């Protein structure tokens, strides 16, 4: 067990509390293993009727994975990075396949790895403090942890827009998109948890009773533009549509895309197109593990982390530097199967 994660039984509810406040609860390999250990134990415990995931102190639910660990490993032999992705994706899949209801409180920052542990939940609670994003293309990565499954299943082209731009959306948008099942004022979150612990069988009714009407969704106001301008799965077509539109919002999106890794924008577009066709979440996670193992060996990931996370100069030198230089062969290579024995597999006790 690790002090980075707090797990305990609270009456009939298994509690998982993320506990790395200084890192906005970013996930580590130890946390992923501890989550799975708890889920396995509770799956066969008749006293546990549901599982609740939230965070301890701090201003966010979960800001992602341990990027420093992944980047430092990527500078070497990538062993620790691959192990982290393998464990994290097993945890994502176990949550997706879990036999008991899971409730995730998406209060505060929900990005990357935080998306991966909240979207599999049956009940997903957003608040006025929720900031949801998949910002990976800005560091030369891609929207993983199940992004290839969830994002293409959102209304219209919202998933593509979120994936390639890394747009940050609010709790009201999460509810409108179906990313959240409920919208509660943050002041009612503790009451919701207390009532669910008393009677987890009434979770749906409890959340319904405490829910509030959210503000207008900014995504809904922009939906027509997003669906029209991000209609293509070809990056060059999206850029051309934004240029041709010329509106201030389109120009803003064009400028945002100019800061992203051309390589991983193209990877994300293909990832979502392939993910839309999968009928088994495990197939999606296997695909994402292949991409992860290949992408971390490309220069853009280490460079993106340097520019955005470490040096914070926000001036990454992407390689290839332009969308036109990202060839079909390069993208194909990032989706290639791994050698025998290195492919991702679900945890043997998933679905227990």
WOTA-V345439 format. One record per residue. N is the residue number from 1. PHI is phi in whole degrees, -180 to 180 (* if undefined). D_LAST is the distance of its C-alpha to the last C-alpha in whole Angstrom. Layout:
n=N phi=PHI d_last=D_LAST
n=N phi=PHI d_last=D_LAST
//
This chain:
n=1 phi=* d_last=21
n=2 phi=-127 d_last=23
n=3 phi=-77 d_last=25
n=4 phi=-76 d_last=25
n=5 phi=-141 d_last=22
n=6 phi=-110 d_last=22
n=7 phi=-126 d_last=18
n=8 phi=-164 d_last=19
n=9 phi=-92 d_last=18
n=10 phi=-120 d_last=21
n=11 phi=57 d_last=21
n=12 phi=-96 d_last=18
n=13 phi=-122 d_last=17
n=14 phi=-82 d_last=15
n=15 phi=-106 d_last=18
n=16 phi=-121 d_last=18
n=17 phi=-120 d_last=22
n=18 phi=-70 d_last=23
n=19 phi=-141 d_last=26
n=20 phi=-127 d_last=28
n=21 phi=-59 d_last=31
n=22 phi=-67 d_last=34
n=23 phi=-107 d_last=32
n=24 phi=49 d_last=30
n=25 phi=60 d_last=27
n=26 phi=-60 d_last=27
n=27 phi=-78 d_last=23
n=28 phi=-117 d_last=24
n=29 phi=-57 d_last=21
n=30 phi=-63 d_last=21
n=31 phi=-66 d_last=20
n=32 phi=-62 d_last=17
n=33 phi=-65 d_last=16
n=34 phi=-67 d_last=16
n=35 phi=-61 d_last=14
n=36 phi=-65 d_last=11
n=37 phi=-59 d_last=12
n=38 phi=-66 d_last=12
n=39 phi=-61 d_last=9
n=40 phi=-64 d_last=7
n=41 phi=-64 d_last=9
n=42 phi=-76 d_last=9
n=43 phi=-60 d_last=6
n=44 phi=-103 d_last=7
n=45 phi=-100 d_last=11
n=46 phi=-65 d_last=13
n=47 phi=-77 d_last=15
n=48 phi=-97 d_last=14
n=49 phi=-100 d_last=14
n=50 phi=-158 d_last=14
n=51 phi=-125 d_last=14
n=52 phi=-118 d_last=18
n=53 phi=-117 d_last=19
n=54 phi=-149 d_last=22
n=55 phi=-126 d_last=25
n=56 phi=-79 d_last=27
n=57 phi=-66 d_last=31
n=58 phi=114 d_last=32
n=59 phi=-95 d_last=33
n=60 phi=-148 d_last=30
n=61 phi=-72 d_last=27
n=62 phi=-166 d_last=26
n=63 phi=-87 d_last=29
n=64 phi=140 d_last=26
n=65 phi=-100 d_last=26
n=66 phi=-77 d_last=28
n=67 phi=-63 d_last=31
n=68 phi=-61 d_last=33
n=69 phi=-60 d_last=30
n=70 phi=-64 d_last=30
n=71 phi=-67 d_last=34
n=72 phi=-64 d_last=35
n=73 phi=-68 d_last=33
n=74 phi=-66 d_last=34
n=75 phi=-76 d_last=37
n=76 phi=-113 d_last=36
n=77 phi=-95 d_last=34
n=78 phi=71 d_last=31
n=79 phi=-62 d_last=29
n=80 phi=-67 d_last=27
n=81 phi=-64 d_last=27
n=82 phi=-64 d_last=25
n=83 phi=-63 d_last=23
n=84 phi=-62 d_last=22
n=85 phi=-61 d_last=22
n=86 phi=-60 d_last=19
n=87 phi=-68 d_last=17
n=88 phi=-61 d_last=18
n=89 phi=-70 d_last=17
n=90 phi=-63 d_last=14
n=91 phi=-64 d_last=13
n=92 phi=-56 d_last=15
n=93 phi=-68 d_last=12
n=94 phi=-64 d_last=9
n=95 phi=-64 d_last=11
n=96 phi=-62 d_last=12
n=97 phi=-98 d_last=9
n=98 phi=-65 d_last=7
n=99 phi=-81 d_last=7
n=100 phi=-114 d_last=10
n=101 phi=-61 d_last=13
n=102 phi=-118 d_last=14
n=103 phi=-116 d_last=18
n=104 phi=-115 d_last=20
n=105 phi=-99 d_last=24
n=106 phi=-89 d_last=25
n=107 phi=-96 d_last=29
n=108 phi=99 d_last=31
n=109 phi=-75 d_last=30
n=110 phi=-131 d_last=27
n=111 phi=-136 d_last=28
n=112 phi=49 d_last=26
n=113 phi=-56 d_last=23
n=114 phi=-67 d_last=23
n=115 phi=-66 d_last=23
n=116 phi=-66 d_last=20
n=117 phi=-100 d_last=18
n=118 phi=-103 d_last=20
n=119 phi=-67 d_last=20
n=120 phi=-71 d_last=16
n=121 phi=-69 d_last=16
n=122 phi=-69 d_last=17
n=123 phi=-117 d_last=20
n=124 phi=-129 d_last=22
n=125 phi=-106 d_last=25
n=126 phi=-101 d_last=28
n=127 phi=-136 d_last=32
n=128 phi=-69 d_last=35
n=129 phi=-95 d_last=34
n=130 phi=-67 d_last=32
n=131 phi=-127 d_last=33
n=132 phi=-110 d_last=30
n=133 phi=-162 d_last=31
n=134 phi=-120 d_last=30
n=135 phi=-90 d_last=33
n=136 phi=-64 d_last=32
n=137 phi=-63 d_last=35
n=138 phi=-77 d_last=37
n=139 phi=-122 d_last=36
n=140 phi=76 d_last=36
n=141 phi=-105 d_last=32
n=142 phi=-155 d_last=30
n=143 phi=-74 d_last=28
n=144 phi=-93 d_last=24
n=145 phi=48 d_last=21
n=146 phi=99 d_last=20
n=147 phi=-57 d_last=24
n=148 phi=-66 d_last=25
n=149 phi=-91 d_last=22
n=150 phi=-74 d_last=23
n=151 phi=-64 d_last=27
n=152 phi=-71 d_last=28
n=153 phi=-96 d_last=27
n=154 phi=-78 d_last=29
n=155 phi=-60 d_last=32
n=156 phi=56 d_last=35
n=157 phi=-107 d_last=35
n=158 phi=-58 d_last=34
n=159 phi=-64 d_last=31
n=160 phi=-64 d_last=33
n=161 phi=-58 d_last=36
n=162 phi=-63 d_last=33
n=163 phi=-68 d_last=32
n=164 phi=-85 d_last=35
n=165 phi=-93 d_last=37
n=166 phi=70 d_last=35
n=167 phi=-53 d_last=36
n=168 phi=-98 d_last=35
n=169 phi=-120 d_last=34
n=170 phi=-102 d_last=34
n=171 phi=-59 d_last=32
n=172 phi=-63 d_last=34
n=173 phi=-68 d_last=34
n=174 phi=-60 d_last=30
n=175 phi=-67 d_last=30
n=176 phi=-62 d_last=32
n=177 phi=-82 d_last=30
n=178 phi=88 d_last=27
n=179 phi=-68 d_last=26
n=180 phi=-111 d_last=26
n=181 phi=-95 d_last=25
n=182 phi=-143 d_last=27
n=183 phi=-125 d_last=30
n=184 phi=-121 d_last=31
n=185 phi=-60 d_last=34
n=186 phi=-58 d_last=33
n=187 phi=-68 d_last=35
n=188 phi=-102 d_last=33
n=189 phi=-63 d_last=29
n=190 phi=-64 d_last=30
n=191 phi=-63 d_last=30
n=192 phi=-62 d_last=27
n=193 phi=-62 d_last=25
n=194 phi=-62 d_last=27
n=195 phi=-70 d_last=27
n=196 phi=-66 d_last=23
n=197 phi=-61 d_last=22
n=198 phi=-67 d_last=25
n=199 phi=-149 d_last=23
n=200 phi=-62 d_last=20
n=201 phi=-67 d_last=20
n=202 phi=-102 d_last=23
n=203 phi=-52 d_last=22
n=204 phi=-60 d_last=23
n=205 phi=-66 d_last=27
n=206 phi=-63 d_last=27
n=207 phi=-67 d_last=27
n=208 phi=-61 d_last=29
n=209 phi=-68 d_last=32
n=210 phi=-93 d_last=32
n=211 phi=-66 d_last=32
n=212 phi=-125 d_last=35
n=213 phi=-77 d_last=37
n=214 phi=-77 d_last=37
n=215 phi=-64 d_last=40
n=216 phi=-61 d_last=40
n=217 phi=-82 d_last=38
n=218 phi=-68 d_last=40
n=219 phi=-62 d_last=38
n=220 phi=-59 d_last=39
n=221 phi=-66 d_last=42
n=222 phi=-105 d_last=42
n=223 phi=-56 d_last=40
n=224 phi=-60 d_last=43
n=225 phi=-66 d_last=44
n=226 phi=-63 d_last=40
n=227 phi=-64 d_last=40
n=228 phi=-80 d_last=43
n=229 phi=-82 d_last=44
n=230 phi=-111 d_last=40
n=231 phi=-71 d_last=40
n=232 phi=-93 d_last=40
n=233 phi=-92 d_last=38
n=234 phi=-106 d_last=41
n=235 phi=-58 d_last=41
n=236 phi=-61 d_last=45
n=237 phi=-68 d_last=45
n=238 phi=-64 d_last=43
n=239 phi=-62 d_last=46
n=240 phi=-65 d_last=49
n=241 phi=-65 d_last=48
n=242 phi=-66 d_last=48
n=243 phi=-63 d_last=51
n=244 phi=-68 d_last=52
n=245 phi=-66 d_last=51
n=246 phi=75 d_last=53
n=247 phi=-68 d_last=52
n=248 phi=-55 d_last=51
n=249 phi=-67 d_last=48
n=250 phi=-63 d_last=47
n=251 phi=-65 d_last=49
n=252 phi=-63 d_last=47
n=253 phi=-64 d_last=44
n=254 phi=-63 d_last=46
n=255 phi=-68 d_last=47
n=256 phi=-62 d_last=43
n=257 phi=-63 d_last=42
n=258 phi=-64 d_last=45
n=259 phi=-90 d_last=43
n=260 phi=-92 d_last=40
n=261 phi=-69 d_last=40
n=262 phi=-57 d_last=41
n=263 phi=-61 d_last=39
n=264 phi=-82 d_last=35
n=265 phi=-65 d_last=37
n=266 phi=-66 d_last=37
n=267 phi=-61 d_last=33
n=268 phi=-62 d_last=32
n=269 phi=-62 d_last=34
n=270 phi=-71 d_last=33
n=271 phi=-57 d_last=29
n=272 phi=-70 d_last=29
n=273 phi=-64 d_last=31
n=274 phi=-71 d_last=28
n=275 phi=-62 d_last=25
n=276 phi=-63 d_last=27
n=277 phi=-91 d_last=26
n=278 phi=-70 d_last=23
n=279 phi=-111 d_last=21
n=280 phi=-130 d_last=17
n=281 phi=-59 d_last=16
n=282 phi=-62 d_last=15
n=283 phi=-64 d_last=19
n=284 phi=-64 d_last=20
n=285 phi=-68 d_last=19
n=286 phi=-64 d_last=20
n=287 phi=-63 d_last=23
n=288 phi=-68 d_last=23
n=289 phi=-67 d_last=23
n=290 phi=-59 d_last=26
n=291 phi=-59 d_last=28
n=292 phi=-58 d_last=27
n=293 phi=-63 d_last=28
n=294 phi=-81 d_last=31
n=295 phi=-66 d_last=32
n=296 phi=-68 d_last=32
n=297 phi=-92 d_last=35
n=298 phi=-89 d_last=37
n=299 phi=-65 d_last=40
n=300 phi=-64 d_last=39
n=301 phi=-68 d_last=36
n=302 phi=-60 d_last=38
n=303 phi=-68 d_last=41
n=304 phi=-64 d_last=39
n=305 phi=-65 d_last=37
n=306 phi=-57 d_last=41
n=307 phi=-72 d_last=42
n=308 phi=-98 d_last=40
n=309 phi=-101 d_last=38
n=310 phi=-86 d_last=41
n=311 phi=-79 d_last=44
n=312 phi=58 d_last=44
n=313 phi=-86 d_last=47
n=314 phi=52 d_last=45
n=315 phi=-132 d_last=47
n=316 phi=-67 d_last=44
n=317 phi=-105 d_last=46
n=318 phi=-73 d_last=44
n=319 phi=-143 d_last=44
n=320 phi=-67 d_last=44
n=321 phi=-87 d_last=46
n=322 phi=-131 d_last=47
n=323 phi=-57 d_last=44
n=324 phi=-63 d_last=47
n=325 phi=-84 d_last=46
n=326 phi=-85 d_last=43
n=327 phi=-81 d_last=43
n=328 phi=-60 d_last=41
n=329 phi=-63 d_last=41
n=330 phi=-64 d_last=39
n=331 phi=-62 d_last=37
n=332 phi=-56 d_last=36
n=333 phi=-64 d_last=35
n=334 phi=-82 d_last=33
n=335 phi=-109 d_last=30
n=336 phi=-68 d_last=31
n=337 phi=-57 d_last=28
n=338 phi=-90 d_last=28
n=339 phi=-62 d_last=29
n=340 phi=-53 d_last=26
n=341 phi=90 d_last=24
n=342 phi=-111 d_last=24
n=343 phi=-69 d_last=22
n=344 phi=-72 d_last=19
n=345 phi=-137 d_last=16
n=346 phi=-65 d_last=12
n=347 phi=-63 d_last=10
n=348 phi=-57 d_last=9
n=349 phi=-102 d_last=5
n=350 phi=-61 d_last=5
n=351 phi=80 d_last=4
n=352 phi=-62 d_last=0
//
